[in-house]
Amino acid sequence: DAKTTQPPSMDCAEGRAANLPCNHSTISGNEYVYWYRQIHSQGPQYIIHGLKNNETNEMASLIITEDRKSSTLILPHATLRDTAVYYCIVRVEWGSQGNLIFGKGTKLSVKP
Amino acid sequence: EAQVTQNPRYLITVTGKKLTVTCSQNMNHEYMSWYRQDPGLGLRQIYYSMNVEVTDKGDVPEGYKVSRKEKRNFPLILESPSPNQTSLYFCASSSKLARNIQYFGAGTRLSVL
C-alpha cells in the first residue's frame, strides 16, 4: 500500500468548510484513496473513497488531484460533532491482503 | 440497522483469568477482524477471518485466539491475559466485495491488573 502523509492537526470554525489534505505521491494506478474518521475512543467510521474522479456523499466530498498524488477531504459545513481524527488510507480495491493501515491521521478540532 | 456489536464494552480482570470478548455482525459479511488500539501505536490488527472456519494472524496475534464457527460471530479469546493486553479493542466486518469499507464496533476497553 502506498504511504500517506497528513498534517497532525487542524482547526476549523463551526459552520465553515473543513479541508483535510493527504499526500500520497507514490500511489499506483490501481490504488484507491479511502477516508475514515474516529471520534474519541469510538470505532473508526468509513467516510468516502475514490480512484480518480471527485466523489461526494452525504458526509463529505473527496477531491483527488489529476496526477493522483494528493487528495482533500472536504466537510462542507463542519459541526462540533465532526471533531475527530481523520485517516487517509491508500489501498487496492480488489485482492488486497492484510489489514487497513490507519497511520496517525489528522486531528480535526471544530471550534464554536 | 446494520451494526457490529461487541460485548462487554468495559472489562476489568486479573492476570491469568481467561476471558472472551464477543463480536457479532448482522450484515452477512464474510470478512471480520480484530484490532487493538494503544496510545502512540495506532490501530493494529490482531486476527482476521475471510470466512467461516478461515482465520489468520494479523500483526500482533501473540496471546490471543479467535474462532469463526458462524458467519456472524467472531469472538476474541484471551486464554491467560497479561497487563500488556490492557487496551481498547475493536471488531470490524466487511463484505468480500468491499473489503476496505469496514464497519467497526463501539469498542471494548480492557484492563488487566
Chai-1 contact restraints between the chains, C-beta under 6 A:
chainA,res_idxA,chainB,res_idxB,connection_type,confidence,min_distance_angstrom,max_distance_angstrom,comment,restraint_id
A,Y34,B,N100,contact,1.0,0.0,6.0,A-B,restraint_1
A,G43,B,F90,contact,1.0,0.0,6.0,A-B,restraint_2
A,G43,B,F104,contact,1.0,0.0,6.0,A-B,restraint_3
A,G43,B,G105,contact,1.0,0.0,6.0,A-B,restraint_4
A,G43,B,A106,contact,1.0,0.0,6.0,A-B,restraint_5
A,G43,B,G107,contact,1.0,0.0,6.0,A-B,restraint_6
A,P44,B,F104,contact,1.0,0.0,6.0,A-B,restraint_7
A,Y46,B,I101,contact,1.0,0.0,6.0,A-B,restraint_8
A,R91,B,N100,contact,1.0,0.0,6.0,A-B,restraint_9
A,N99,B,Q45,contact,1.0,0.0,6.0,A-B,restraint_10
A,N99,B,G58,contact,1.0,0.0,6.0,A-B,restraint_11
A,F102,B,G42,contact,1.0,0.0,6.0,A-B,restraint_12
A,F102,B,L43,contact,1.0,0.0,6.0,A-B,restraint_13
